[in-house]
Amino acid sequence: MKKPKAVAAEDLRAEYRREDLGPLTRGKYAGRVKIDPKVVILRPEVARAFPTSEAVNDALMRLIDLARAAAPPAKRTTGRAKPR
């Protein structure tokens, strides 16, 4: 693995201008949030009940476990067509 080059003090400027930074794009990553959101907005009363992300995840996992336990088992097919 290569070692990163040390930046010499003479390579740094005392001051940078806005045009030195190149073009900037506002909301550059906004499209990613619409496609694959990672943030969930909770209602205030829900946020008060679950103050941490771990509390939310634990409650949701317990709810999933309860739903799986309460659901009837899926019927398995034999793969053969029934005679008419």
C-alpha positions in Angstrom: 0.0 0.0 0.0 1.4 3.4 -0.9 1.9 6.0 1.8 0.1 9.3 1.2 2.3 12.1 0.2 2.8 14.8 2.8 1.5 18.2 1.8 4.3 20.7 1.9 3.6 24.1 3.5 4.6 25.9 0.3 1.8 23.9 -1.6 -0.9 25.4 0.6 -2.2 28.9 0.0 -2.8 31.5 2.7 -6.2 32.2 1.2 -8.5 30.5 -1.4 -11.0 32.1 -3.6 -14.4 30.7 -4.4 -13.5 30.3 -8.1 -10.4 28.2 -7.1 -12.7 25.4 -5.9 -14.4 24.8 -9.2 -18.1 24.4 -9.9 -20.3 23.2 -7.0 -23.6 21.5 -7.4 -26.4 22.2 -4.9 -28.2 19.0 -3.8 -25.7 16.8 -5.6 -26.9 13.7 -3.8 -30.6 14.5 -3.5 -31.5 12.0 -6.1 -30.0 9.1 -4.1 -32.2 9.9 -1.2 -35.3 9.6 -3.4 -34.2 6.3 -4.8 -33.0 4.6 -1.6 -33.9 6.5 1.5 -31.9 5.7 4.6 -33.7 8.2 6.9 -37.1 7.6 8.3 -39.1 10.4 9.8 -41.0 9.5 12.9 -44.1 11.2 14.4 -43.2 13.1 17.5 -45.2 10.7 19.8 -43.4 7.7 18.3 -40.0 9.4 18.8 -40.8 10.1 22.4 -41.7 6.4 22.9 -38.5 5.2 21.2 -35.6 7.6 22.0 -32.9 5.6 20.3 -32.5 3.7 17.0 -31.8 0.5 19.0 -35.2 0.9 20.7 -37.0 1.3 17.4 -35.1 -1.7 15.9 -35.8 -3.9 18.9 -39.5 -3.1 18.8 -39.8 -3.7 15.1 -37.9 -7.1 15.3 -40.3 -8.2 18.1 -43.3 -7.2 16.0 -41.9 -9.2 13.0 -41.4 -12.2 15.3 -45.0 -12.0 16.6 -46.3 -11.7 13.0 -44.4 -14.7 11.9 -45.5 -16.7 14.9 -49.2 -15.8 14.3 -49.2 -16.4 10.6 -50.4 -19.8 9.5 -47.7 -22.0 7.8 -47.5 -21.7 4.1 -49.0 -24.6 2.2 -46.4 -26.6 0.3 -47.2 -27.9 -3.2 -46.2 -31.3 -4.4 -45.3 -30.0 -7.8 -47.8 -32.3 -9.5 -50.9 -31.1 -11.3 -54.2 -32.4 -9.9 -56.1 -34.7 -12.3 -59.3 -33.3 -13.7 
